[in-house]
Amino acid sequence: MKPSPTPGGVGDFSFWGETMALRTERRMKYAMILPVLIFILSLAIFPLIFSILISLSQWTPGTGGLRFVGLKNFIDMVKDPRFTHAFGLSFLYVGSVVGIELGLGIFLAMILQKDVVGKNFFRVTYMLPMLLSPVAISYVWKMILDYNRGPLNYFLGWFGIAPVEWLGKGGTALLSLILVDIWQWTPFMIFTILAAFESISEELYEAALVDGASHAHVFFHITLPVAFPVIITVVLLRVIDAFKVFDTVYVLTGGGPGTATETLNFYIYLKGFRSFNLGYGTAMSWVQLVIISIMFTYLTRFLHRIGALR
């Protein structure tokens, strides 16, 4: 009498059938993923590699193909005073807007967390600037800040203050850009931090107050430490976004007067799409990417260290 095949043995045809079915199913999964993978690679990886090639080349559309120049674009960048100026100006702009927006965001989030009159009205009102297009907002502010017909100078005249060239002088032009950014993006800070504050359990506050802690002590030792991970996230997001500012600069000042408001992102645009020096513009874009990545890494560590000290 022929012995029956042991389960999983050579003669177990059902085992082999199941194995083959699993392999076929796995291959079908890979086959279904492959078109999507090719699509992603074609849209992401290829442009990334091609941009590296452009940054190492001299390329002006209409005058010929790519001409490999090695690190020349990066060497020229170090010698370019406009690049150095745009680089420093971007850091000044980012530090100013993010610092002020963070302070206002925490302060106003504290107020909106309380049972104040008209709290819901202010929540909706504060949200409106964030929902509007940056280009539309920039055009509105350009009319408000107009030297001759702007309502801001008109109201200043009520108090005997002479009209200010908000967009016509270097210091006030940069201040105007900072003002517009703060007006539009402070609500993002407010509502993100407010959500973090309101997620804290009321039992923590009640226990601290019962133990005799003051409101300031509760805020600095309970509210801020618990909400600190959210604050870190929102600061990092705003730093990255502010470093890439373009539309506000383009509409309000065009980088002027002179180069007073020419941020790094705007200078990249001028070199790449006004002068059509795509190799140099792409090289600056890579430098900007590296700068943002390094800044993101060290800022994350710094903020986490501050959170640990709390």
matplotlib code that plots the C-alpha trace (Angstrom):
import matplotlib.pyplot as plt

x = [0.0, 1.4, 2.0, 0.2, 2.4, 3.4, 2.2, 4.7, 6.6, 7.6, 4.4, 2.1, 0.7, -1.6, 1.3, 3.1, -0.1, -0.5, 3.1, 2.8, -0.4, 1.4, 4.2, 1.8, -0.1, 3.2, 4.3, 0.9, 1.3, 4.7, 3.3, 0.5, 2.9, 5.5, 3.6, 3.1, 6.7, 7.8, 5.5, 6.9, 10.5, 9.9, 8.3, 10.6, 13.9, 14.7, 14.1, 16.3, 19.1, 18.7, 18.8, 22.2, 23.5, 22.2, 23.9, 27.2, 26.7, 26.3, 22.9, 21.2, 18.1, 18.3, 22.1, 22.9, 22.9, 24.4, 28.1, 29.7, 31.6, 32.0, 31.9, 32.2, 28.6, 29.2, 32.6, 31.0, 28.3, 30.8, 32.2, 28.8, 28.0, 24.3, 24.1, 25.7, 23.3, 20.3, 21.5, 21.8, 18.6, 16.7, 17.9, 17.0, 13.5, 12.9, 14.2, 12.0, 8.7, 8.9, 10.0, 7.2, 4.6, 5.5, 5.3, 2.0, 0.7, 1.4, 0.0, -3.3, -3.7, -3.6, -6.3, -8.6, -8.3, -10.0, -13.8, -13.5, -16.4, -16.6, -14.1, -15.8, -16.0, -12.3, -11.4, -13.2, -11.8, -8.2, -8.5, -9.4, -5.9, -4.6, -7.3, -6.6, -4.2, -0.8, -0.8, -4.3, -3.2, 0.0, -2.0, -4.3, -1.4, 0.3, -2.7, -2.8, 0.9, 0.9, 2.7, 0.3, -3.1, -2.7, -5.1, -2.3, -0.6, -3.9, -4.7, -1.2, -1.9, -4.7, -2.0, 0.3, 2.7, 4.2, 3.6, 6.0, 7.5, 6.6, 7.7, 10.2, 13.0, 15.1, 14.3, 10.6, 10.2, 11.7, 9.6, 6.5, 7.2, 7.6, 4.4, 2.4, 3.8, 3.0, -0.5, -1.2, 0.6, 0.2, -3.2, -1.5, 0.6, -2.4, -4.7, -2.1, -0.8, -4.4, -5.3, -2.3, -3.3, -6.9, -5.8, -4.2, -6.3, -8.0, -7.1, -3.5, -4.5, -6.8, -4.2, -1.6, -3.9, -5.0, -1.3, -1.0, 0.7, 0.3, -1.1, 2.3, 3.9, 1.1, 1.8, 5.6, 5.7, 2.6, 1.1, 4.3, 6.2, 3.1, 2.5, 6.2, 6.2, 3.5, 5.3, 8.5, 6.6, 4.8, 8.1, 9.9, 7.1, 7.0, 10.8, 10.8, 7.8, 9.2, 12.6, 10.9, 9.0, 8.5, 5.0, 4.9, 8.3, 7.4, 4.1, 5.1, 8.6, 10.1, 13.2, 13.7, 14.4, 17.7, 18.4, 16.9, 14.3, 16.0, 15.7, 17.5, 14.5, 13.8, 17.4, 17.2, 14.2, 16.0, 19.0, 17.1, 14.1, 15.0, 18.6, 18.0, 21.2, 19.6, 22.9, 23.7, 20.0, 19.8, 23.1, 21.7, 18.6, 20.7, 22.6, 19.2, 18.0, 21.2, 20.9, 17.3, 18.1, 21.0, 19.0, 16.1, 18.3, 20.1, 16.9, 15.2, 18.0, 18.1, 14.3, 14.3, 17.2, 15.1, 12.1, 14.2, 15.5, 11.9]
y = [0.0, 3.4, 5.8, 9.1, 12.1, 14.0, 17.6, 19.9, 17.0, 16.4, 14.6, 17.2, 18.8, 21.1, 22.6, 23.3, 24.7, 27.1, 28.2, 28.9, 30.8, 33.0, 33.7, 34.6, 36.9, 38.6, 39.1, 40.6, 43.1, 44.1, 44.3, 46.6, 48.8, 49.1, 51.6, 53.9, 53.5, 54.4, 57.4, 58.7, 58.1, 60.0, 63.0, 63.1, 61.3, 62.2, 66.0, 65.8, 64.2, 66.5, 69.5, 68.3, 68.1, 71.6, 73.0, 71.7, 73.1, 76.4, 76.5, 79.4, 78.4, 79.4, 79.5, 75.8, 72.8, 72.0, 72.8, 71.1, 73.5, 71.5, 73.6, 76.9, 78.0, 77.3, 79.1, 82.2, 82.1, 82.6, 85.6, 87.1, 89.9, 89.9, 86.2, 87.0, 89.9, 87.8, 85.1, 87.3, 89.2, 85.9, 85.0, 88.4, 88.1, 84.6, 85.3, 88.5, 87.1, 83.7, 85.2, 87.8, 85.4, 82.9, 85.5, 86.8, 83.3, 82.2, 85.4, 85.4, 81.7, 82.3, 84.9, 82.9, 79.9, 82.0, 82.7, 86.2, 88.1, 87.5, 84.6, 82.8, 86.0, 86.6, 83.0, 83.3, 86.8, 85.8, 82.9, 85.0, 86.2, 82.7, 81.6, 84.2, 84.0, 85.5, 87.3, 88.8, 89.9, 91.4, 93.5, 94.7, 95.7, 97.4, 99.7, 100.3, 101.2, 103.4, 106.7, 109.0, 107.3, 104.7, 104.8, 104.2, 107.4, 109.2, 108.1, 109.0, 112.5, 112.8, 112.7, 115.2, 112.5, 113.0, 110.4, 107.4, 105.8, 102.3, 100.6, 103.2, 103.0, 100.1, 99.9, 100.6, 98.2, 95.3, 96.3, 96.3, 92.8, 91.6, 93.3, 91.6, 88.2, 88.7, 89.8, 86.7, 83.9, 84.8, 83.0, 79.8, 80.1, 81.1, 78.2, 75.5, 76.5, 77.1, 73.5, 72.3, 74.3, 73.1, 69.5, 69.7, 68.0, 70.4, 68.0, 69.2, 72.8, 72.0, 70.0, 72.7, 75.4, 73.3, 73.0, 76.7, 77.3, 80.7, 81.2, 82.2, 79.0, 76.9, 78.4, 78.1, 74.6, 72.9, 74.6, 75.3, 72.0, 69.9, 72.0, 72.3, 69.4, 71.2, 74.6, 73.0, 71.6, 74.9, 76.9, 74.6, 74.7, 78.5, 78.7, 76.6, 78.5, 81.9, 81.0, 80.3, 83.6, 84.8, 86.0, 88.8, 90.1, 89.9, 91.9, 94.4, 95.4, 93.3, 93.0, 96.7, 99.5, 98.3, 95.0, 96.1, 93.3, 90.8, 87.5, 84.4, 82.8, 86.0, 86.2, 82.7, 83.6, 86.6, 84.6, 81.6, 83.1, 86.8, 86.4, 82.8, 81.6, 78.3, 76.7, 79.4, 79.6, 75.8, 75.8, 78.5, 76.4, 73.4, 75.6, 76.9, 73.3, 72.4, 75.5, 74.8, 71.1, 72.0, 74.8, 72.4, 69.8, 72.1, 74.0, 70.8, 69.7, 73.2, 73.3, 69.7, 70.6, 73.6, 71.3, 68.8, 71.6, 72.4]
z = [0.0, -1.1, 1.9, 1.8, 1.3, 4.4, 4.8, 3.2, 1.7, -1.9, -2.7, -1.1, -4.3, -2.3, -0.6, -3.8, -5.3, -2.5, -2.7, -6.4, -5.8, -3.2, -5.6, -8.4, -6.0, -4.9, -8.5, -9.4, -6.5, -7.9, -11.4, -10.2, -8.3, -11.1, -13.3, -10.3, -9.3, -12.8, -12.8, -9.5, -10.6, -13.9, -12.0, -9.0, -9.4, -13.0, -12.6, -9.4, -11.2, -14.2, -12.0, -10.6, -14.1, -14.9, -11.8, -13.0, -16.5, -18.4, -20.1, -21.7, -23.7, -27.3, -27.4, -27.5, -25.3, -22.0, -21.5, -18.5, -16.4, -13.1, -9.9, -11.7, -10.8, -7.1, -7.2, -8.9, -6.2, -3.4, -5.3, -6.0, -3.6, -4.6, -3.5, -0.2, 0.3, -0.6, 1.7, 4.7, 3.9, 3.8, 7.3, 8.6, 7.1, 8.4, 11.9, 12.1, 10.8, 12.6, 15.9, 15.9, 14.7, 17.4, 20.2, 18.9, 18.3, 21.9, 23.4, 21.3, 21.8, 25.5, 25.2, 22.9, 25.3, 28.0, 28.1, 26.6, 25.0, 21.3, 21.3, 18.4, 16.4, 16.8, 15.9, 12.6, 11.9, 12.7, 10.3, 7.2, 6.2, 6.2, 3.8, 1.2, -1.8, -1.0, -4.4, -3.8, -0.3, -1.7, -4.2, -1.5, 0.7, -2.2, -2.5, 1.3, 1.4, -1.8, -1.1, -2.9, -2.6, 0.1, 3.1, 5.6, 4.8, 4.7, 8.3, 9.4, 8.1, 10.7, 13.4, 11.6, 10.4, 7.0, 4.3, 4.4, 1.3, 2.6, -0.6, -2.0, 0.6, 1.7, 5.4, 5.1, 2.1, 4.1, 7.1, 4.8, 3.7, 7.3, 8.2, 5.4, 6.3, 10.0, 9.1, 6.9, 8.8, 12.5, 12.4, 11.5, 14.6, 16.7, 15.8, 15.8, 19.3, 20.5, 19.5, 21.5, 24.5, 24.4, 24.2, 27.6, 30.3, 32.7, 35.6, 35.3, 35.7, 38.6, 40.4, 40.0, 41.2, 44.2, 45.1, 45.2, 41.8, 40.3, 36.7, 35.5, 37.0, 35.5, 32.1, 32.1, 33.8, 32.4, 29.3, 27.4, 28.1, 27.1, 24.0, 23.1, 20.5, 18.5, 18.9, 17.5, 14.5, 13.7, 14.0, 11.7, 9.1, 9.2, 8.9, 5.8, 4.3, 5.1, 3.6, 0.3, 0.1, -3.4, -4.4, -1.7, -2.8, -6.5, -6.1, -3.5, -4.2, -7.1, -5.0, -4.8, -4.2, -5.7, -3.9, -0.5, -0.5, -2.8, -0.9, -2.0, -3.5, -5.5, -6.7, -7.9, -10.0, -11.4, -12.5, -13.7, -15.4, -16.1, -17.1, -18.3, -16.6, -15.7, -14.6, -12.0, -10.9, -10.4, -8.5, -6.1, -5.7, -4.5, -2.1, -0.8, -0.3, 1.6, 3.7, 4.6, 5.4, 7.7, 9.4, 9.8, 11.4, 13.9, 14.7, 15.5, 17.9, 19.5, 20.1, 21.4, 23.8, 25.1, 25.5, 27.5, 29.8, 30.6]

ax = plt.figure().add_subplot(projection="3d")
ax.plot(x, y, z, "-o")
ax.set_aspect("equal")
plt.show()
